[in-house]
Amino acid sequence: MAKVLERASKAAGLWGLEQDCRYPLIVKSGTNEAGREIRYFFNYSDASISFTYSYEVGTELLSNRKVCINEQIELDRWGVAIVESVTS
């Protein structure tokens, strides 16, 4: 059933980068008052994980460091990263 929904979502143009993430990595997004995209990356695990950041260049707000496309991001156990896009 999951593959059927995946194919239908892709065919309808509803499949995004967030859907390529797998548990325990959870991704949420929104737009701030400046009109910039904010993405929240949550590690719902008691083990550290890493993932490839596949979005536009941004600033990780908790560490105030630049994040580039295809960069590896490490999240501590139960960790979070918040990335603000540098483009609006």
N, C-alpha and C positions, 0 to 999 in steps of 0.2 A: 504494500500500500504506500509506503514512504517513497519508493521510486516513482510511482504513478504521480504523486503530488509534486515531486521534484520536477519531473518532466513537464507537467502542466504549468507549474510556476515559471519555468524557464521559457516555455512556449508563449506564455502571456506577458513576458517581459517583467515579471515580478521577482525574479531571482537576483539577489545582489550579493556583494562580498560577504555580508553578515551571515548569509545562509551557508557559506562554505566553511564557517567556523563550527567546530564540534565541541561538545561538552568535554571537559569542564570549562572551556573558554566561552564566556557569554559576552556579546557585544550589543550595546545599546547606543543610540545616537539621538541628537537633537540639534537645535539651532540656538545660539546665544543672542543677546540683545544687539550685538554688533553684526548679526547676520552670518556669523561663521559657524560652520559645522563642528560639533563637539561629539567625540566618540568616547565611550566608556568601555573599557575592557576589564572584565572581572574574571579572576581565577577562582572557580568554585571547587577547589581541591586543597587537601592538606599537603600536597607536593608542589614544588616549584614547576613552572612550565615556561616554554618559550613559543613564540609564534612569529610569523612573518607579517609585518605591517604592510598592507596592500593598498593603502589609501594615499591621498595627496600629502605633500610635505606639511608638517604641522609642528606644534610645540607641545611637549608633554608637560602639562601644567603643574604636576606635583614636584617635578624635578627641574622645571624650567629649561629643558634641553630640547634641541631640534630633533625631529624624527623624520626620516626620509623613507620614500617608498622602497619596499623590499628589505627594510632593515629588520633584524631580529630584535624582538622585545622580550625581555625576561620578566616574569611576574613571580614574586614570592608566593608562598602558600597563602591562600585567601587574599592575594594581592589585587590591586587595582591600578590601572593607568588611565589617565584622562588626557586625550589629545585634541587640541584645537587646531583646525586647519588655518593656514596662513593666508588663504585666499577667501574672499567672501562670495 
